[in-house]
Structures are given as C-alpha cells and as structure tokens.
Amino acid sequence: MKKLLLLLLFIPLVSIGQDDVTVVAVKSETKINTNIENELVLSDEKTTIKTPLTADLGNYTHLLIVDYTYPSFRNIVFDSSKQGNESLKQTLSLSVFEIMNPFEVDKKRAKKEPNFLKTIKNESYLYLYIRQGKGRGDDVNTTIIVRDWKNKQIYSATHINTGLNEILAPLIDY
C-alpha cells in the first residue's frame, strides 16, 4: 500500500512535466480607408465667339462630323469613337442638316483614318470639328469650328463649362 501511495504521488508530477504548452500569437491589422471626394472647382460659364456665323446655312444640306475629341469620366481623352460620334449625331439630329458620322459612312476606313470625311468635298457640305479637353481645375474647355467645302471657317468659338446643346445651338437653332 505504501508503494501505491508513493506511486499516486509521483504520477501527477510526471504528467505535469510532460504537458507541452503551445502558445499561438495572432497578429491582426485593420486598415480603414476613407474616400473623401473633393468638391468640383469650376470657373464660370464663358463663351468666346472668334468667327461669328454670317453664312446662310440654308445653302448647306449635310453636316459631316470630321473630328470629335472629348474627355471621359476619368479624364482620359478619346479621339473620335463610335459611341462619341453617335451621341453627337443624336444631339445634332434636331437640326435640319443630314448628319454624316464617319463610322456609318465607312466603318473600316473610320477606324484607320477617323478624319477621312474632310477629304469628301461638296459645295453643300459643312465640316464640324469639336475638341473638348480638361481645363484649369475641373473645367471643360470646348472648341468648335465649322468649315465649308473650301476649308474656310464659317464659325469658330471656344466655351468653358458650357453644355453641348448650347455649344451646338448656332447649328441647331438657325
């Protein structure tokens, strides 16, 4: 019995000594990103007409979209594209002119040479050039030029923060 008691006393000591305690450290990081949108910094709306529209637009039947360059929502500048020209054509559809989009005239040639419509000459055609770009701050600067078949400027204007409908008003509302 003494041996049994002695054995019972040593068993807990032996079992405690054999326990391996493993400590696992957990490291966690939390990153909080807050997107703070800046307010738009826009100048006042401004229009400067360089060459006033003095020609009789009744002498012309077609309006050819030669060059339309516009900024996208990420300020990447797009040259003439199918979607851009289509939206411009829809806006111009309120005018009396037959609108010619280069992607509808010749799709393959428009992809290779987007400004090919300026090579098509006819006395009853007007040629439209519109360039929109980023200005100071968040401004959008737009230049519009309308030429006749002899490449003479009929109308020229620059606009700051002006909508496309107002820019095209001289062609639509005449």
C-alpha beads as a LAMMPS data file, in Angstrom:
LAMMPS data file: protein, C-alpha beads

174 atoms
173 bonds

1 atom types
1 bond types

-500.0 500.0 xlo xhi
-500.0 500.0 ylo yhi
-500.0 500.0 zlo zhi

Masses

1 110.0

Atoms # bond

1 1 1 0.000 0.000 0.000
2 1 1 2.899 2.287 0.683
3 1 1 4.033 1.640 -2.842
4 1 1 0.638 2.521 -4.201
5 1 1 0.534 5.790 -2.282
6 1 1 4.018 6.592 -3.357
7 1 1 3.073 5.829 -6.938
8 1 1 -0.027 8.038 -6.780
9 1 1 2.069 10.934 -5.521
10 1 1 4.519 10.731 -8.413
11 1 1 2.000 10.247 -11.252
12 1 1 0.659 13.835 -11.164
13 1 1 4.201 15.254 -11.163
14 1 1 5.198 13.152 -14.132
15 1 1 2.107 14.041 -16.142
16 1 1 2.504 17.774 -15.449
17 1 1 6.072 17.699 -16.641
18 1 1 5.070 16.077 -19.920
19 1 1 2.451 18.654 -20.937
20 1 1 3.660 20.785 -23.814
21 1 1 2.058 24.155 -23.825
22 1 1 1.978 25.812 -27.264
23 1 1 1.202 29.500 -27.430
24 1 1 -0.050 30.774 -30.758
25 1 1 0.226 34.502 -31.287
26 1 1 -2.312 36.067 -33.619
27 1 1 -1.429 39.355 -35.204
28 1 1 -4.262 41.205 -36.864
29 1 1 -4.234 44.522 -38.658
30 1 1 -7.215 46.546 -39.678
31 1 1 -6.840 49.221 -42.279
32 1 1 -9.578 51.751 -42.660
33 1 1 -9.597 53.696 -45.899
34 1 1 -11.831 56.694 -46.138
35 1 1 -12.515 58.128 -49.566
36 1 1 -13.059 61.833 -49.285
37 1 1 -14.340 63.284 -52.509
38 1 1 -13.155 66.740 -53.365
39 1 1 -15.630 69.371 -54.358
40 1 1 -15.680 70.405 -58.002
41 1 1 -13.759 73.575 -58.682
42 1 1 -15.414 75.114 -61.711
43 1 1 -14.966 78.520 -63.296
44 1 1 -17.947 80.484 -64.523
45 1 1 -19.509 79.537 -67.826
46 1 1 -17.920 81.508 -70.651
47 1 1 -18.315 81.652 -74.432
48 1 1 -15.957 83.439 -76.805
49 1 1 -17.002 83.606 -80.458
50 1 1 -13.923 84.033 -82.636
51 1 1 -15.618 83.858 -86.038
52 1 1 -19.329 84.736 -85.978
53 1 1 -21.759 82.765 -88.105
54 1 1 -22.526 85.023 -91.073
55 1 1 -23.049 82.424 -93.817
56 1 1 -26.538 81.384 -94.861
57 1 1 -26.892 77.843 -93.525
58 1 1 -29.824 77.268 -95.878
59 1 1 -27.296 76.712 -98.676
60 1 1 -25.973 73.573 -96.966
61 1 1 -27.606 70.156 -96.728
62 1 1 -25.127 67.937 -94.897
63 1 1 -23.064 68.288 -91.722
64 1 1 -20.057 65.957 -91.573
65 1 1 -18.545 65.068 -88.176
66 1 1 -14.862 65.288 -89.079
67 1 1 -13.259 65.419 -85.627
68 1 1 -14.854 64.960 -82.203
69 1 1 -12.447 64.632 -79.279
70 1 1 -13.848 64.517 -75.766
71 1 1 -12.720 63.609 -72.231
72 1 1 -14.171 60.600 -70.474
73 1 1 -15.178 60.411 -66.830
74 1 1 -11.595 59.525 -65.846
75 1 1 -10.124 62.454 -67.818
76 1 1 -8.745 60.147 -70.463
77 1 1 -9.065 61.870 -73.811
78 1 1 -10.806 59.892 -76.534
79 1 1 -10.439 60.622 -80.199
80 1 1 -13.374 60.139 -82.469
81 1 1 -15.117 56.970 -81.416
82 1 1 -18.266 55.213 -82.484
83 1 1 -20.147 55.979 -79.249
84 1 1 -18.980 59.603 -79.080
85 1 1 -19.933 60.321 -82.678
86 1 1 -23.288 58.595 -82.217
87 1 1 -24.146 60.743 -79.186
88 1 1 -23.076 63.868 -81.102
89 1 1 -25.208 62.790 -84.053
90 1 1 -28.225 62.369 -81.758
91 1 1 -27.729 65.876 -80.391
92 1 1 -27.394 67.285 -83.911
93 1 1 -30.449 65.362 -85.127
94 1 1 -32.568 68.338 -84.063
95 1 1 -31.019 70.398 -86.876
96 1 1 -32.184 70.485 -90.494
97 1 1 -28.910 69.002 -91.753
98 1 1 -28.276 65.437 -92.819
99 1 1 -25.637 64.319 -90.279
100 1 1 -22.818 62.124 -91.587
101 1 1 -20.989 60.073 -88.977
102 1 1 -17.671 58.620 -90.261
103 1 1 -18.433 55.253 -88.635
104 1 1 -21.686 54.996 -90.587
105 1 1 -20.182 56.135 -93.899
106 1 1 -17.264 53.670 -93.912
107 1 1 -16.606 51.751 -90.688
108 1 1 -13.252 50.227 -91.712
109 1 1 -11.838 53.483 -93.006
110 1 1 -13.070 55.374 -89.919
111 1 1 -11.118 53.024 -87.638
112 1 1 -7.913 53.549 -89.627
113 1 1 -8.394 57.224 -90.511
114 1 1 -11.078 58.857 -88.301
115 1 1 -10.861 62.232 -90.101
116 1 1 -11.395 60.906 -93.617
117 1 1 -14.657 62.824 -94.104
118 1 1 -12.705 66.054 -94.624
119 1 1 -11.452 64.631 -97.927
120 1 1 -15.000 64.361 -99.289
121 1 1 -15.681 67.746 -100.915
122 1 1 -19.106 69.038 -101.904
123 1 1 -20.446 72.600 -102.056
124 1 1 -23.450 71.714 -99.906
125 1 1 -21.416 70.119 -97.081
126 1 1 -20.341 71.666 -93.775
127 1 1 -17.469 70.138 -91.809
128 1 1 -17.652 70.045 -87.999
129 1 1 -14.643 69.927 -85.663
130 1 1 -15.181 69.749 -81.878
131 1 1 -12.434 69.402 -79.295
132 1 1 -13.227 69.062 -75.605
133 1 1 -10.477 68.886 -73.032
134 1 1 -9.631 69.395 -69.412
135 1 1 -9.018 72.983 -68.420
136 1 1 -7.958 74.678 -65.213
137 1 1 -9.251 72.826 -62.142
138 1 1 -12.236 70.751 -63.177
139 1 1 -13.166 72.958 -66.134
140 1 1 -14.107 71.523 -69.510
141 1 1 -12.844 73.611 -72.422
142 1 1 -14.548 73.123 -75.773
143 1 1 -13.559 74.477 -79.171
144 1 1 -15.943 74.238 -82.098
145 1 1 -15.059 75.020 -85.709
146 1 1 -17.370 74.753 -88.711
147 1 1 -15.788 74.921 -92.182
148 1 1 -17.192 74.964 -95.688
149 1 1 -16.050 72.830 -98.623
150 1 1 -13.216 75.285 -99.432
151 1 1 -11.891 74.824 -95.857
152 1 1 -12.926 78.379 -94.940
153 1 1 -14.039 78.895 -91.347
154 1 1 -17.729 79.711 -91.205
155 1 1 -18.000 79.609 -87.394
156 1 1 -15.486 79.312 -84.578
157 1 1 -15.956 79.580 -80.817
158 1 1 -14.442 78.468 -77.518
159 1 1 -16.516 77.556 -74.494
160 1 1 -15.709 76.937 -70.841
161 1 1 -18.111 74.754 -68.814
162 1 1 -20.871 75.001 -71.406
163 1 1 -23.217 72.153 -72.275
164 1 1 -23.055 70.520 -75.696
165 1 1 -26.609 71.630 -76.561
166 1 1 -25.653 75.271 -76.040
167 1 1 -22.415 74.839 -77.980
168 1 1 -24.266 73.383 -80.968
169 1 1 -27.156 75.885 -80.752
170 1 1 -25.949 78.015 -83.713
171 1 1 -26.220 74.918 -85.935
172 1 1 -29.472 73.621 -84.478
173 1 1 -31.451 76.834 -83.905
174 1 1 -30.687 78.774 -87.070

Bonds

1 1 1 2
2 1 2 3
3 1 3 4
4 1 4 5
5 1 5 6
6 1 6 7
7 1 7 8
8 1 8 9
9 1 9 10
10 1 10 11
11 1 11 12
12 1 12 13
13 1 13 14
14 1 14 15
15 1 15 16
16 1 16 17
17 1 17 18
18 1 18 19
19 1 19 20
20 1 20 21
21 1 21 22
22 1 22 23
23 1 23 24
24 1 24 25
25 1 25 26
26 1 26 27
27 1 27 28
28 1 28 29
29 1 29 30
30 1 30 31
31 1 31 32
32 1 32 33
33 1 33 34
34 1 34 35
35 1 35 36
36 1 36 37
37 1 37 38
38 1 38 39
39 1 39 40
40 1 40 41
41 1 41 42
42 1 42 43
43 1 43 44
44 1 44 45
45 1 45 46
46 1 46 47
47 1 47 48
48 1 48 49
49 1 49 50
50 1 50 51
51 1 51 52
52 1 52 53
53 1 53 54
54 1 54 55
55 1 55 56
56 1 56 57
57 1 57 58
58 1 58 59
59 1 59 60
60 1 60 61
61 1 61 62
62 1 62 63
63 1 63 64
64 1 64 65
65 1 65 66
66 1 66 67
67 1 67 68
68 1 68 69
69 1 69 70
70 1 70 71
71 1 71 72
72 1 72 73
73 1 73 74
74 1 74 75
75 1 75 76
76 1 76 77
77 1 77 78
78 1 78 79
79 1 79 80
80 1 80 81
81 1 81 82
82 1 82 83
83 1 83 84
84 1 84 85
85 1 85 86
86 1 86 87
87 1 87 88
88 1 88 89
89 1 89 90
90 1 90 91
91 1 91 92
92 1 92 93
93 1 93 94
94 1 94 95
95 1 95 96
96 1 96 97
97 1 97 98
98 1 98 99
99 1 99 100
100 1 100 101
101 1 101 102
102 1 102 103
103 1 103 104
104 1 104 105
105 1 105 106
106 1 106 107
107 1 107 108
108 1 108 109
109 1 109 110
110 1 110 111
111 1 111 112
112 1 112 113
113 1 113 114
114 1 114 115
115 1 115 116
116 1 116 117
117 1 117 118
118 1 118 119
119 1 119 120
120 1 120 121
121 1 121 122
122 1 122 123
123 1 123 124
124 1 124 125
125 1 125 126
126 1 126 127
127 1 127 128
128 1 128 129
129 1 129 130
130 1 130 131
131 1 131 132
132 1 132 133
133 1 133 134
134 1 134 135
135 1 135 136
136 1 136 137
137 1 137 138
138 1 138 139
139 1 139 140
140 1 140 141
141 1 141 142
142 1 142 143
143 1 143 144
144 1 144 145
145 1 145 146
146 1 146 147
147 1 147 148
148 1 148 149
149 1 149 150
150 1 150 151
151 1 151 152
152 1 152 153
153 1 153 154
154 1 154 155
155 1 155 156
156 1 156 157
157 1 157 158
158 1 158 159
159 1 159 160
160 1 160 161
161 1 161 162
162 1 162 163
163 1 163 164
164 1 164 165
165 1 165 166
166 1 166 167
167 1 167 168
168 1 168 169
169 1 169 170
170 1 170 171
171 1 171 172
172 1 172 173
173 1 173 174
